[in-house]
Amino acid sequence: MKMTIKSTKPRNPFVVAALRRAAGSHRPGPGARRLRAARELRLEIERLRPGP
């Protein structure tokens, strides 16, 4: 009696990578927004400072 094993259908290799990747919005995180706001505030204060 011969025994045959069905081969599984080929899977898309890109799906595994896509599922493991952290997907989400393309916005900067809260830390990046906070740093940017601080940098803009420093630039604004520097601009308002009276020159010699």
C-alpha positions as a Markdown table, in Angstrom:
| # | Residue | x | y | z |
|---|---|---|---|---|
| 1 | Met | 0.0 | 0.0 | 0.0 |
| 2 | Lys | 1.5 | 3.3 | -1.1 |
| 3 | Met | 1.2 | 6.3 | 1.2 |
| 4 | Thr | 1.0 | 9.8 | -0.5 |
| 5 | Ile | 1.4 | 13.0 | 1.4 |
| 6 | Lys | -0.4 | 16.0 | 0.1 |
| 7 | Ser | 1.9 | 19.0 | -0.3 |
| 8 | Thr | 0.6 | 22.2 | 1.2 |
| 9 | Lys | -0.2 | 25.0 | -1.2 |
| 10 | Pro | 2.6 | 27.6 | -1.5 |
| 11 | Arg | 2.3 | 30.6 | 0.7 |
| 12 | Asn | 3.0 | 34.2 | 0.0 |
| 13 | Pro | 6.4 | 35.0 | 1.7 |
| 14 | Phe | 5.6 | 38.7 | 2.0 |
| 15 | Val | 2.6 | 38.1 | 4.2 |
| 16 | Val | 4.6 | 36.9 | 7.2 |
| 17 | Ala | 6.9 | 39.9 | 7.1 |
| 18 | Ala | 3.9 | 42.3 | 6.8 |
| 19 | Leu | 2.1 | 40.7 | 9.7 |
| 20 | Arg | 5.2 | 41.0 | 11.9 |
| 21 | Arg | 5.9 | 44.5 | 11.0 |
| 22 | Ala | 4.5 | 47.2 | 13.3 |
| 23 | Ala | 1.8 | 48.8 | 11.2 |
| 24 | Gly | 0.2 | 52.0 | 12.3 |
| 25 | Ser | -0.2 | 55.6 | 11.4 |
| 26 | His | 2.5 | 57.5 | 9.6 |
| 27 | Arg | 2.6 | 60.3 | 12.2 |
| 28 | Pro | 5.5 | 61.1 | 14.5 |
| 29 | Gly | 5.1 | 59.8 | 18.0 |
| 30 | Pro | 4.4 | 61.9 | 21.0 |
| 31 | Gly | 8.2 | 62.2 | 21.8 |
| 32 | Ala | 9.0 | 63.5 | 18.4 |
| 33 | Arg | 6.2 | 66.0 | 18.5 |
| 34 | Arg | 7.3 | 67.2 | 21.9 |
| 35 | Leu | 10.9 | 67.6 | 20.7 |
| 36 | Arg | 9.8 | 69.5 | 17.6 |
| 37 | Ala | 7.6 | 71.9 | 19.7 |
| 38 | Ala | 10.5 | 72.6 | 22.1 |
| 39 | Arg | 12.8 | 73.3 | 19.2 |
| 40 | Glu | 10.3 | 75.6 | 17.6 |
| 41 | Leu | 9.8 | 77.4 | 20.9 |
| 42 | Arg | 13.6 | 77.9 | 21.3 |
| 43 | Leu | 13.8 | 79.3 | 17.7 |
| 44 | Glu | 10.9 | 81.7 | 18.3 |
| 45 | Ile | 12.4 | 83.0 | 21.6 |
| 46 | Glu | 15.7 | 83.5 | 19.8 |
| 47 | Arg | 14.0 | 85.4 | 17.1 |
| 48 | Leu | 12.2 | 87.7 | 19.6 |
| 49 | Arg | 15.4 | 88.4 | 21.5 |
| 50 | Pro | 16.6 | 92.0 | 20.9 |
| 51 | Gly | 19.8 | 92.2 | 19.0 |
| 52 | Pro | 22.9 | 94.2 | 20.0 |
